[in-house]
Amino acid sequence: MDVTHEINVVRRQVGRREFKAGEARVVTVSRTYGTSLDDLWDACTNPERIPRWFLPVSGELRVGGRFQLEGNAGGTIERCDPPKSFFATWEYGDEVSWIELRLTPVEDGGTRFELEHIAHVDDERWAEFGPGAVGVGWDTGLLGLSRYLATGASMDPAEGMAWLMSDEGRRYVTLSSEAWREANVASGEPEESARAAAERTTAAYTGG
């Protein structure tokens, strides 16, 4: 795996927007995959395929239905426009945020994957970890999807966690955290605080 390439093909943005109860933080991650719109939609919404690159999922994957990712977040699917987009709550513990996935065909026959994660985060918590708190996790998800689409091989969650603790995995996480630091600075965050948050995020993901 070319870790640097996998980091560089992803576009990351950090911003703010008015959403529901007030101003929210928005973390956006996107990249283009060399597959059709219909195939990428199926990979992202078919309960038989999602575990091959992400996590086992249960529940009803329909508007109004609830889902649960094994060992991670669950939520409710609030809106769906196949094969272009869906919008859902993202519930982890007592916290609720929202995700929106948008898929767009591109000229060369591939498809652009873009995911927004929207959350109401207070300034103190944002200063502690910044966008990498969720951004690094989404980066690893996109990496799993890339591997699956390229090889057809399913990912074992235990093997995925073991890889993250390997030298290569730690390097990937470090580069991902650094890339989110750059996106954070581009959004207006001071360099010093963005760097401190990124360092804490890297340590949290790598056990350092």
C-alpha positions as CSV (number, residue, x, y, z in Angstrom):
1,M,0.0,0.0,0.0
2,D,1.2,3.5,-0.9
3,V,0.2,5.2,2.3
4,T,1.2,8.7,1.1
5,H,-0.9,8.3,-2.1
6,E,-3.9,7.1,-0.1
7,I,-3.6,10.3,2.0
8,N,-3.1,12.6,-0.9
9,V,-6.1,11.5,-3.0
10,V,-8.5,12.5,-0.2
11,R,-9.8,16.1,0.0
12,R,-10.6,17.4,3.5
13,Q,-12.5,20.5,4.5
14,V,-13.4,22.0,7.8
15,G,-16.1,24.6,8.3
16,R,-19.1,25.9,10.2
17,R,-22.8,26.2,9.4
18,E,-26.1,27.0,11.1
19,F,-27.8,23.7,11.7
20,K,-30.8,22.8,13.9
21,A,-30.0,24.1,17.4
22,G,-27.3,26.6,16.3
23,E,-23.8,26.8,14.8
24,A,-22.3,23.4,14.0
25,R,-18.8,22.2,13.0
26,V,-18.7,20.5,9.6
27,V,-16.0,18.0,8.6
28,T,-16.0,17.0,4.9
29,V,-14.1,14.2,3.4
30,S,-14.1,13.2,-0.3
31,R,-12.3,11.2,-2.9
32,T,-13.0,9.7,-6.3
33,Y,-13.3,5.9,-6.9
34,G,-12.9,4.1,-10.2
35,T,-16.3,2.5,-10.2
36,S,-19.8,3.3,-11.3
37,L,-22.3,5.4,-9.4
38,D,-24.6,2.4,-9.0
39,D,-21.8,0.1,-7.7
40,L,-20.5,2.7,-5.2
41,W,-24.0,3.3,-3.9
42,D,-24.5,-0.4,-3.5
43,A,-21.2,-0.8,-1.7
44,C,-22.2,2.0,0.7
45,T,-25.8,0.9,1.4
46,N,-26.0,-2.8,0.9
47,P,-25.9,-4.5,4.4
48,E,-24.1,-7.5,2.8
49,R,-21.3,-5.3,1.4
50,I,-20.8,-2.6,4.1
51,P,-19.1,-5.1,6.4
52,R,-16.6,-6.0,3.7
53,W,-14.9,-2.6,4.0
54,F,-16.3,-0.9,7.1
55,L,-18.2,-2.6,10.0
56,P,-21.0,-5.2,10.4
57,V,-24.3,-3.4,10.3
58,S,-27.8,-4.3,11.6
59,G,-31.2,-2.7,11.4
60,E,-33.4,-1.4,8.6
61,L,-31.6,0.5,6.0
62,R,-34.6,2.6,4.8
63,V,-36.0,6.0,5.4
64,G,-37.1,6.1,9.0
65,G,-35.2,2.9,9.8
66,R,-32.6,2.6,12.5
67,F,-29.1,1.1,12.0
68,Q,-26.3,0.0,14.3
69,L,-22.7,-0.4,13.3
70,E,-21.0,-3.1,15.5
71,G,-19.0,-1.5,18.2
72,N,-19.5,2.0,16.8
73,A,-22.3,4.4,16.1
74,G,-26.0,3.9,15.2
75,G,-28.7,6.2,14.1
76,T,-31.8,6.9,12.0
77,I,-31.9,7.3,8.3
78,E,-33.8,10.6,7.8
79,R,-33.5,11.1,4.0
80,C,-32.5,9.0,1.0
81,D,-32.2,9.7,-2.7
82,P,-30.8,6.6,-4.4
83,P,-28.3,6.4,-5.9
84,K,-27.1,9.9,-5.0
85,S,-27.4,10.6,-1.3
86,F,-28.6,9.8,2.1
87,F,-28.8,11.7,5.4
88,A,-28.8,10.1,8.8
89,T,-28.2,10.8,12.5
90,W,-24.9,9.5,13.9
91,E,-25.5,8.5,17.5
92,Y,-22.6,7.4,19.7
93,G,-23.2,7.1,23.5
94,D,-25.2,10.1,24.5
95,E,-24.0,12.3,21.6
96,V,-25.9,12.9,18.4
97,S,-24.4,14.3,15.2
98,W,-25.4,13.9,11.5
99,I,-23.8,12.5,8.4
100,E,-24.7,13.1,4.7
101,L,-23.2,11.0,1.9
102,R,-23.3,12.4,-1.6
103,L,-22.2,10.4,-4.7
104,T,-21.5,12.2,-8.0
105,P,-20.4,10.6,-11.4
106,V,-17.3,12.1,-12.9
107,E,-16.2,12.3,-16.5
108,D,-13.8,9.4,-16.6
109,G,-16.5,6.9,-15.5
110,G,-15.6,7.0,-11.8
111,T,-17.7,8.3,-8.9
112,R,-16.9,11.0,-6.4
113,F,-17.7,10.1,-2.7
114,E,-18.3,13.0,-0.4
115,L,-19.3,12.7,3.2
116,E,-20.2,15.5,5.6
117,H,-20.1,15.0,9.4
118,I,-22.0,17.7,11.2
119,A,-21.8,18.2,14.9
120,H,-22.5,20.7,17.6
121,V,-19.1,20.8,19.4
122,D,-18.2,23.3,22.1
123,D,-15.0,25.3,21.7
124,E,-13.2,23.5,24.6
125,R,-13.7,20.1,23.1
126,W,-12.9,21.3,19.6
127,A,-9.6,22.8,20.9
128,E,-8.7,19.5,22.4
129,F,-8.8,17.3,19.3
130,G,-10.0,19.4,16.4
131,P,-11.4,17.9,13.2
132,G,-9.1,14.8,13.3
133,A,-11.3,13.4,16.1
134,V,-13.8,12.2,13.5
135,G,-11.7,12.9,10.4
136,V,-9.0,10.2,11.0
137,G,-11.8,7.7,11.5
138,W,-13.4,8.6,8.2
139,D,-10.1,8.5,6.5
140,T,-9.6,4.9,7.6
141,G,-13.1,4.1,6.3
142,L,-12.3,5.5,2.9
143,L,-9.1,3.5,2.9
144,G,-11.0,0.3,3.6
145,L,-13.5,1.2,0.8
146,S,-10.5,1.8,-1.6
147,R,-9.0,-1.5,-0.8
148,Y,-12.3,-3.4,-1.2
149,L,-13.2,-1.8,-4.5
150,A,-9.7,-2.4,-5.9
151,T,-9.4,-6.0,-4.8
152,G,-12.8,-7.3,-3.9
153,A,-11.3,-8.7,-0.7
154,S,-13.3,-8.3,2.5
155,M,-11.7,-6.7,5.6
156,D,-11.7,-8.5,8.9
157,P,-12.3,-5.8,11.6
158,A,-9.7,-7.5,13.9
159,E,-7.1,-7.5,11.2
160,G,-8.0,-3.8,10.4
161,M,-7.3,-2.9,14.1
162,A,-4.1,-4.8,14.1
163,W,-3.0,-3.0,10.9
164,L,-3.7,0.4,12.6
165,M,-1.3,-0.6,15.4
166,S,1.4,-1.6,12.9
167,D,4.2,0.7,11.8
168,E,2.4,1.3,8.5
169,G,-0.9,1.9,10.2
170,R,0.6,4.3,12.7
171,R,2.2,6.2,9.8
172,Y,-1.1,6.4,8.0
173,V,-2.8,7.8,11.1
174,T,-0.1,10.3,11.7
175,L,-0.3,11.5,8.1
176,S,-4.1,11.7,8.3
177,S,-4.0,13.7,11.5
178,E,-1.5,16.1,9.9
179,A,-3.7,16.5,6.9
180,W,-6.6,17.4,9.1
181,R,-4.4,19.9,10.9
182,E,-3.7,21.6,7.5
183,A,-7.5,21.6,6.8
184,N,-8.1,23.1,10.2
185,V,-5.6,25.9,9.7
186,A,-7.1,26.6,6.2
187,S,-10.4,27.1,7.9
188,G,-9.0,29.8,10.1
189,E,-7.7,27.9,13.2
190,P,-4.4,29.3,14.6
191,E,-1.4,27.1,13.6
192,E,-0.3,26.5,17.2
193,S,-3.6,25.3,18.5
194,A,-4.3,23.2,15.4
195,R,-1.0,21.5,15.8
196,A,-1.5,20.7,19.5
197,A,-5.0,19.3,18.7
198,A,-3.5,17.1,15.9
199,E,-0.8,15.8,18.2
200,R,-3.4,14.8,20.8
201,T,-5.5,13.1,18.1
202,T,-2.6,11.1,16.8
203,A,-1.8,10.0,20.3
204,A,-5.4,9.0,20.9
205,Y,-5.6,6.8,17.7
206,T,-2.1,5.2,18.1
207,G,-2.1,4.8,21.9
208,G,1.0,7.0,22.0
